[in-house]
Amino acid sequence: MSEKRKYKKRYCKYCEAKVDFMDYKEVASLRFSLSERYKIMPRRLTGNCKRHQDMITVVIKRARAAALVPYTVSRKQVVTAPFENLR
Amino acid sequence: MRHYENLVIVKPTFTAEEIQASIKAVEEVITSNGGEIAATNAMGMRKLAYPIDKNERGYYYVIYYSVAPAAIAEIERRFRINEDLLRFVTIKYDSNREIKAWNGLVEKANKASEAPKAEEAPKAEEVSATETPKEEEAPATEAAAE
């Protein structure tokens, strides 16, 4: 425990909101679990529980297939306020 | 009968009538295979997250329907042949929780399609009005990123 904790104590935001089903078409709600390069954030950083992490990974992959969310973003395309150009 | 959802992206090079015609053809494929369309949702012309076949944008259309599971293979085969579609995504709603969510989505889509029917005529103008500034915005953000 000597190592300093980099992040706050985590809890699952989806559990708190009692999310039962995620819709892949609601892109804004997926933003929380995506990094700025649109990678799926690991559970150890977001604090998602296993159940909701499994749900969100499936949903994000669907959204990627539907071209709602990019698979990757190259260095040139990284924008400070992502998703605004998608709207 | 099982509940499904299909998202199709129609080519952006078409005119409005051609888009409607190809969507009708898509719905025809589903109904002719014994599907019952519960609700539809036109998400409209959107910018794609990544180019598909060198297209930067596409017309999104979502169809909720229920059909016998065996018919899905045929429906997907027909979609693959259809050259009007850039992409389609088929999603199965199987478990109890998913079926509940499907019912909710259908209700939501029906409500949304009923309400703005009266405003459809001005909406078309709005879309064209809002689209022009969008295109101006996109290069601006790209320039900022560089």
Interface residues (C-beta under 8 A of the other chain):
Chain A: D20 F21 D23 Y24 K25 R62 R64 A65 A66 A67 L68 V69 P70 Y71 K76 Q77 V78 V79 T80 E84 N85 L86
Chain B: L7 I9 M43 R46 K47 L48 A49 Y50 I52 G58 Y60 V62 L86 R87 V89 I91 R97 E98 K100 A101 G104 L105 E137 A138 T141 E142 A144 A145 E146
